Amino acid sequence: MSTWNMITFQDSNSLYSDNLISFHDFIMLFIIMIISLTLFFIVDLMLNKFMNLLLLKNHMIEIIWTLIPMFILMMICYPSLKILYFIDEMFNPYFSIKAIGHQWYWSYEYPEFNNYEINCYMNNYMNKNQFRLLETDNRLIIPFKISLRLLVSSVDVIHSWTIQSLGIKVDAVPGRINQLNLFSIRPGLFFGQCSEICGINHSFMPIMLESTSYFNFINWMNNNNN
């Protein structure tokens, strides 16, 4: 999760997040080069002796500054589209989970486990030893290193189910079902929030996900279905 004075990404917990962080670093290389080159030209224009004051045109220079941006955009476009389609791909999910947005809480349903359903409301954030505005009374529990299908929708207004460490952000739209591949590579607690302004209590519907072993997940499910 994010901490004070944190200026980097959260620790990755999925292949999607790994790819997004790598793509960000890749883009930053171009941004740094472009900014450095622009600053160099600005300083050069301020300090030069107007050696080329009478230069009116140069076709070669125009071709170069047209082709180079095109080449850079193509280099950025390919990995961007590759990651986008990779996130949308569904990899033989083991089972499905329904995430339903409400004003202002999330409910989850496990259709393959007798339609077990839980509602996740935000905890009293004035309690000690809790993360303010991030903890819920119940958690979405999933097994790690197992591919799952997450079905996201809403019963009232548009919400957005987002967990940054998983590299996941999907809109919950009334009357429509969006799906994504949910995959966690390590155990732990991971926090997210609704990322679509959905009303007066928009900031009070956090997402709390617990990633655990498959054995612990089955034991938890059996205990709740008995």
N, C-alpha and C positions, 0 to 999 in steps of 0.2 A: 504494500500500500504506500501511498505518498506520505512523506514526512516533512517536517519543517525545513525550509531552505533547500528543498529538493528541486534541482533544475534539470534532472535527467528523467528518463522513463522509469517506470516501475520494473522490478525484476520480472523477466519474461517467464510465463508459465505455459506457453503453447508455441507450436510451430508458427502460428499466424503472427504472434507478437515478435518472435525472432525475425521473421521476414520483414515486418514493418519497421523494426529498429534498424535493420541492415539497410533498408531502402532509405530511411531518414539520413543515415550516415553517408550513404552514396550521394544523395541530393545535396547535403551540406558541402561536399567537396566542390561541386559546381558553383554553389552560392558563394563560397569563400573565394574561388578563383575569379568569378565575375565581379565581386565587390572590390577585390584587390586590383584588378585590371582597370576598373572604373576610377578608383582613387588615383591610380598611377596617371591616367589620362588627365584627370582634373589638375593634379599637381604639375604635370608637364605643361599643360596649357597656361597655367599661371606663371610658370618660370621660364618659358621658352622666349626666344628672341624674334618670334614671328618669321621664322625662316621660310615657311610655306604660305605666306600671306596671299600670294597670287595664285595658289593652287586652286583651280576651279572644279576639276573633276579627275577621277582616277577609276577607271572601270575595274581594274584588278582589286583594288581595295573594296569597292562596292560588292563585288562577287564574294570576296572573303567574308565580309561581315554579314552577308546573307546566308552563306552556306554553313558557317560555324554555328549560329543559333539553331538552324535546322538540324544539324548533326547532334547537337546537345539535346534538343527536344526528343529526337528519336531514341537516343540512349536512355532518356528518362522514361519515355513512353513504354518501352518493352517491359522492363521489370515491374512497372506500375500495373499494367494489364495482367501480367503473369500472377502477381500477388492477388489482384482482385478476383480472378477466376479461380485461383487456388482456395481462397476463403469461401467462395460460393460452392465449391465441389463437396459432394457428400460421399464419405468413405465407409460404406457398409456399416451403418450404425448398429450397435448392439441392442439398444432400446431407445425409446423416445421420452422426452419430458416436455410438458406443456407449461409455458410461462405466460400468465395472463395479467395484464396491467389493470389496476383499479385506481380510482381516486380515493386514497393515495397509499396503496400498498400493492405488493405482488403476491399472487397465488400460483402454486406449482402443483402439477398433477403428473402421476406416473401411470400411464395407461396400461402398461404390461404388468403392473403390480397391483391388481385389483382396483385400479383407478384411485390409488392413495393420493390424497390431496392435503396440502398444507397452506396456510395463510401466513405471510411474513410481514408483520408490522414493525415499525421502528421502535426500538427500546427507548425507555426514558433516558435521554442523553445527559441528565444531571447525575446519574449514578457514577460512582468512582470506578476506576479500572475498566472503563469502557471507552470505545472510540466514539466521539461525539458525531451524531448524525449518520453513523455508518453501521451500527449493530442492529440486528433484528431479533425478535423473540424466537423465531424459527429460522432454520437455514436450509438452503438448497444443497443437498448432499449428493455427490456424484463419485463414482470410482475413477481413480486416475489411470492414465495410459489405456483407456478404453474409449473408442469413438462412440459418441452419442449424438442423437438428433434433438435439437432444441426447436420447438414450435412456439412462436411468439405471436401473441395477438392482444387485443384490448377489448374491454366491455363498455368503455365510455368515450374517452378522448385519446389522442395520440400520445403514447409514452415511448420511451427508448430504453431497451435493456442493454446495459453497458458494463463490462468489466475490463479495465484497461490492461491488467496484467495478462489477460487471455487474448488481447487484441481483438475484442468482439464489441460491436455496436450494431444493434438491429432495432428498427422501429417496430413498435407494437401499435398496429393500426386497426381500429374497429372494423369488423366485417372482413378482415383479410388476415391470412396466416402467412407469416414469414418463417423460413427455416434456415438453420445454419448448423454446421458441424461443431459440436462442443467436445473439446479434447484438452485434458490437463496432463502435464508431464510430471508433476510432483505433488505430494500432499501438502495441505496447509489450509489456512483461511484466507479468502480473497474477497475484496470489497469493491463494490461498484455503486453507481447511482443512476437514477433516471436522468437521461441526457436530452430530454425534450420538455420544454416548458409546458406543463400540463395543468396548471392551476395554482391556487394560492398556497397549497402545501406541496408543491413540486419538490422542494428540497428535503422533504421528510418521507421519502419512499426509497430507502437505500436497498442495495442488493448485497446479500451475504452468502457466499458460496464456500462450502467445505469440500475439499478434495481428500478422499481417503482411500484405503485399500478396498479391493472388491470384497474381501472377506468381511471387513467391518461394515461395508455398505449393505451386504445381504443380511447380516445380523440386525442392523438397524431397521431394515425394511421388514424383516420377520417379526421383530418385536412390536412394530407399529401396526402390523396387519393382524396380530393376534387379538 
